[in-house]
Amino acid sequence: MYQKRPVQVNCYSGYKYAERPCSFLWRRKTFKIARVESEWLEPDGKFFKVLTDDEKLFELCYNEGEDKWWLVAPETKEQI
């Protein structure tokens, strides 16, 4: 299981919205995404494991039904 925190994401949208996140705003800091490490689908939405320019790993999720982005963390990790 995991925790979700709402997050503001700028993304690339080609033929559909939210094809790939480009940057996100978290705790008043903008994180630019250097690359998407992986992406997958789950019932909650489309997930992205991303590496930022400062070499930090994050998981982001876009829920199309809610039209919302989430920053995701496993429950066993520190609070994000």
Order of alpha helices (4+ residues) and beta strands (2+ residues): beta-beta-beta-beta-beta-beta-beta
